[in-house]
Amino acid sequence: MFTQYTPKDAIPHVLYAKNEEGVDWYEFSRSLDKKTPKILIDKEGYVCCMGLDAEGFPFPDNLSLVQVKKLPTGESALWKYESGKFIAYEKTQKYKDAVTKSEYRLKMESAKSIIDSLRIEKEYSELSEEKAEQLKQAARDYISAKTSLESLSDTSK
């Protein structure tokens, strides 16, 4: 499983992940061939992403990469990977809530990145009206996503 970390020589606003052996995600994903099918799964086995090129996969925080012989086919776009087999499933409310929470977290991260970069710029120069409005909008987006995430978390307890 890959988990987020911050290396000593981290580039600001870049996310890093490493596996249990300490191997960095970016180095690992580049080392894999582009012919073998791969999937990213969460700890419960739900498939989050699948394809041939792991470099194009989303950030793998708390996900594991598995190389498989063949990707599933069929009408279902929702898969679980158990004991080396793909199982089609229907979206449960728990799954829908997890996806929604993930979307809110991504919105918060995106807004925070904008806020951080504009705050740094503001320290060294006056912000233009356009950038000041971007900062205000990012703050509103962050608060909105955080509030929505908190209310969703409260209802799922």
N, C-alpha and C positions, 0 to 999 in steps of 0.2 A: 504494500500500500504506500502511496506517495503522500507525504504531508508537507505542509508549507514550512519554510525556514528562511532565514536571512543570512547569506554568506558574508564574509568579511568585506569582500570587494563588490557588494551589491550595487546595482544601478538603481537610482531612485525611481519609484513608481513601477518597478518590475517585480513580478511575483516569481518566487523560486520554490521548487518542491524537490524532495529527495525520498528515496525508498528506505526500507529498513537497513539496507547495507550501506547507506550513505551516498548512493549514486544519484547525481543530479538528473532531474527529468529531461532537461534540454540535451545533455550529453547522451543520455540513454535513448531518447526518442530518435536522435540523429543516427545512432549506431544500428538501428533495426533495419532490416531489408524492407523494401516496399512491395514485396510480392506476397508475403504471408499475411493473412487476415488477422486483425487485432481488434480487441474490444476493451473498453474501459468499464469496469463494474464497481458498484459501491459494495460496502461490507455485507449487504444482504443478497448480492448477486444480480441486482438490477442493472441492465446494460444501459449505460449513459451515452456511449458513442461507439461506433464501429467503422472500420475502414481498413485500408492498406497502409496508409502513411500516418504514423503516430505523431509526426511533427505538426500535422494539421489538427490534432485533437485539442479540445479545450483544456484549460488548466486542470490538472488531475488531483486537486486537493482532496484527500481522503478517498481516493479511488485506486484501484489496482488495474494494471494492464495485463491482459491475457492474450497470448497468441493462440489462435484456433485453426483448425483445418479448413473450415468453411463457414461463411457467414450465413445466417438464417435467411430463408426466402419465404414469401407468403404475404398475405394481406396485413397481418399484424405488424405494427411498427414498434410494438412494446414487447420487450423480451427480458427474460430472466435467465441467467446462466447457472445451472446446478449440475454437479457431478459430470461435467463435460458435455452437457446437452443444453440446447436452447428451448425454453418453454415460453409460449405466447401467453400473455396475461391481459386482463382488463385493468384499466386505471382504477385503483382504489382511492378512497378519500385521503388515506395516509400518503399515497404517492402524489396526488394532486397538491396536498398541503406542502410536501417536501419540495416540489417543483416551484410552487409559489414563493416559499421561503427563500429558495435559491435565487429566484428572480429579484426579490427585494434586496437580498444581500449584494447581488451584482449591481443593482441600481445605486445602492449606498456606496459601494467601492468606486464606481464611476464618478459619482458626485464628489466623493471625498478627494479623488485624484484631481479633479478640476479645482476644487476649493484650495487644496494644498498648493498647487502650482500658481494659482492667482494670488494667494496670500504671500508667497515668496516674492512674486513680481511686485506686489503692493509694497513690500518692505523696501524695495530699491527704487521705485518710481511711482508716480501717480497713475492710477488705472484710468483708462479711457472710459467713457460712458458705456460703451459696448461691453467692455470687460467687466466693469462694475455690475452691469446687468447680468452677465454670465455668472458672476460670483453669487449674486442674489438668487438666481434661478437654481444654481447647483445646491445652494443651502436649502431652498424650498424642496427640491427633489430629494435631498438627503433626509430631511425631517419627515417628509411624506412617506418615503420608503421605510424609515425606521418606525414610524407610528403604525404603519400597516403591518410590518413584521411583528411588532410587539402585540398588536391586537390579535393577529393570527396565532401567535404563541400562547396567548392567554386563553383562547378558545379551544386549543388542542390539548390542554392539560387534563 
